[in-house]
Amino acid sequence: MTASDPRQTSEGHVLAHWRGTAPTAATMLGGPLAGLAGNFLARHLGVPADSPNAQKDVKELVLGQSPEALAHVRQAEIELQKHLADNGIDLERIAAADRANARAREISVRDDTPRQLAWLLIGGFIAVSAAQLVAIMGWPQKIASISPQGWLLIGNISGYLAFEAKQAAAYYFGSSIGSKDKDATLQEIARQP
């Protein structure tokens, strides 16, 4: 990949790229069980897990989106889900405990930083979104002249702010398992022929 290749993106973008194909692995890669998910994916993609470049090699294979790599990622996802079930690992319980610990810490320490960061992230997302709308409506000629690399940067910043604002809102207002179940049902419907 070259520096101007739009596929060369952040790890967050790679994880978002996987959510439809391997939602369990993508979730785990963003947390404390990243090593376990990475090993499953590396093994199924034919990358030696002990290789110093294993993470980079797996990322490049997945971003290449070859049908073979996608099939291997799906197989790794199935085996990973089975491994988690066989070993009694409940990702939702782990995530809920993590949120509970963070909230308990905030209550005991009485630190304003998380609240201020949440306001900054949510406010930043709203401000950037509003600025983009105003720019698109007010200066369409200038918007049309933005290079693909410029759009990639704009998309990365907007996506980052949207994701972080969503996380901040979930921290304060909670995230329901019903919402997760709805997402899983929609993904299952989308996979049906």
KAQUIGI-V26424 format. One record per residue. N is the residue number from 0. RES is the residue in one letter. SS is DSSP state (hx for helix, st for strand, lp for the rest). PHI is phi in whole degrees, -180 to 180 (999 if undefined). PSI is psi in radians with two decimals (999 if undefined). Layout:
N:RES:SS:PHI:PSI
N:RES:SS:PHI:PSI
This chain:
0:M:lp:999:2.47
1:T:lp:-96:2.96
2:A:lp:-64:-0.47
3:S:lp:-93:0.04
4:D:lp:-71:2.10
5:P:lp:-66:-0.25
6:R:lp:-75:-0.30
7:Q:lp:-79:1.75
8:T:lp:-136:-3.13
9:S:lp:-73:2.89
10:E:hx:-62:-0.61
11:G:hx:-61:-0.67
12:H:hx:-68:-0.67
13:V:hx:-62:-0.76
14:L:hx:-63:-0.73
15:A:hx:-63:-0.59
16:H:hx:-63:-0.54
17:W:hx:-90:-0.32
18:R:lp:-53:-0.62
19:G:lp:-75:-0.59
20:T:lp:-86:-0.75
21:A:lp:-140:1.27
22:P:hx:-63:-0.63
23:T:hx:-67:-0.83
24:A:hx:-62:-0.73
25:A:hx:-62:-0.72
26:T:hx:-64:-0.77
27:M:hx:-67:-0.61
28:L:hx:-64:-0.39
29:G:lp:-92:0.18
30:G:lp:-141:-2.79
31:P:lp:-70:-0.26
32:L:lp:-100:0.41
33:A:hx:-60:-0.67
34:G:hx:-62:-0.74
35:L:hx:-63:-0.85
36:A:hx:-64:-0.74
37:G:hx:-61:-0.69
38:N:hx:-65:-0.74
39:F:hx:-61:-0.82
40:L:hx:-65:-0.77
41:A:hx:-61:-0.79
42:R:hx:-60:-0.75
43:H:hx:-75:-0.41
44:L:hx:-93:0.02
45:G:lp:78:0.39
46:V:lp:-102:2.19
47:P:lp:-62:2.13
48:A:lp:-63:-0.46
49:D:lp:-89:0.05
50:S:lp:-68:2.44
51:P:lp:-65:-0.37
52:N:lp:-106:0.34
53:A:hx:-58:-0.82
54:Q:hx:-62:-0.78
55:K:hx:-65:-0.74
56:D:hx:-64:-0.74
57:V:hx:-64:-0.78
58:K:hx:-60:-0.78
59:E:hx:-65:-0.68
60:L:hx:-64:-0.74
61:V:hx:-70:-0.72
62:L:hx:-67:-0.46
63:G:hx:-66:-0.42
64:Q:lp:54:0.66
65:S:lp:-71:2.63
66:P:hx:-58:-0.61
67:E:hx:-66:-0.78
68:A:hx:-64:-0.71
69:L:hx:-62:-0.72
70:A:hx:-63:-0.72
71:H:hx:-67:-0.67
72:V:hx:-66:-0.73
73:R:hx:-63:-0.72
74:Q:hx:-65:-0.73
75:A:hx:-62:-0.69
76:E:hx:-61:-0.79
77:I:hx:-62:-0.83
78:E:hx:-68:-0.61
79:L:hx:-65:-0.77
80:Q:hx:-62:-0.70
81:K:hx:-65:-0.75
82:H:hx:-61:-0.77
83:L:hx:-62:-0.78
84:A:hx:-64:-0.77
85:D:hx:-63:-0.54
86:N:lp:-102:0.13
87:G:lp:66:0.56
88:I:lp:-93:2.00
89:D:lp:-108:1.82
90:L:hx:-63:-0.63
91:E:hx:-67:-0.68
92:R:hx:-64:-0.72
93:I:hx:-64:-0.77
94:A:hx:-65:-0.71
95:A:hx:-65:-0.71
96:A:hx:-65:-0.67
97:D:hx:-63:-0.78
98:R:hx:-64:-0.73
99:A:hx:-63:-0.72
100:N:hx:-64:-0.72
101:A:hx:-65:-0.71
102:R:hx:-68:-0.72
103:A:hx:-63:-0.69
104:R:hx:-62:-0.76
105:E:hx:-63:-0.69
106:I:hx:-67:-0.77
107:S:hx:-72:-0.62
108:V:hx:-87:-0.47
109:R:lp:58:0.81
110:D:lp:-92:2.27
111:D:lp:-82:-0.19
112:T:hx:-58:-0.85
113:P:hx:-59:-0.71
114:R:hx:-65:-0.74
115:Q:hx:-66:-0.70
116:L:hx:-65:-0.69
117:A:hx:-62:-0.79
118:W:hx:-62:-0.72
119:L:hx:-64:-0.77
120:L:hx:-67:-0.82
121:I:hx:-67:-0.78
122:G:hx:-63:-0.70
123:G:hx:-63:-0.72
124:F:hx:-63:-0.80
125:I:hx:-63:-0.76
126:A:hx:-65:-0.79
127:V:hx:-66:-0.72
128:S:hx:-62:-0.78
129:A:hx:-64:-0.73
130:A:hx:-63:-0.69
131:Q:hx:-64:-0.76
132:L:hx:-63:-0.78
133:V:hx:-62:-0.76
134:A:hx:-64:-0.74
135:I:hx:-64:-0.73
136:M:hx:-77:-0.62
137:G:hx:-89:-0.53
138:W:lp:-135:1.11
139:P:hx:-62:-0.54
140:Q:hx:-68:-0.73
141:K:hx:-68:-0.66
142:I:hx:-63:-0.70
143:A:hx:-66:-0.39
144:S:lp:-90:0.02
145:I:lp:-72:2.31
146:S:lp:-71:2.83
147:P:hx:-58:-0.64
148:Q:hx:-65:-0.62
149:G:hx:-64:-0.73
150:W:hx:-66:-0.61
151:L:hx:-62:-0.78
152:L:hx:-64:-0.79
153:I:hx:-61:-0.76
154:G:hx:-64:-0.71
155:N:hx:-64:-0.76
156:I:hx:-66:-0.80
157:S:hx:-63:-0.77
158:G:hx:-63:-0.74
159:Y:hx:-61:-0.86
160:L:hx:-63:-0.69
161:A:hx:-63:-0.79
162:F:hx:-64:-0.81
163:E:hx:-68:-0.63
164:A:hx:-65:-0.69
165:K:hx:-63:-0.73
166:Q:hx:-65:-0.72
167:A:hx:-63:-0.75
168:A:hx:-65:-0.69
169:A:hx:-65:-0.62
170:Y:hx:-62:-0.78
171:Y:hx:-86:-0.57
172:F:hx:-110:-0.05
173:G:lp:84:2.88
174:S:lp:-132:2.23
175:S:lp:-92:2.58
176:I:hx:-68:-0.50
177:G:hx:-60:-0.67
178:S:hx:-65:-0.71
179:K:hx:-65:-0.74
180:D:hx:-63:-0.69
181:K:hx:-61:-0.78
182:D:hx:-61:-0.74
183:A:hx:-64:-0.69
184:T:hx:-65:-0.77
185:L:hx:-63:-0.67
186:Q:hx:-66:-0.69
187:E:hx:-65:-0.72
188:I:hx:-64:-0.71
189:A:hx:-66:-0.50
190:R:hx:-80:-0.32
191:Q:lp:-70:2.46
192:P:lp:-70:999
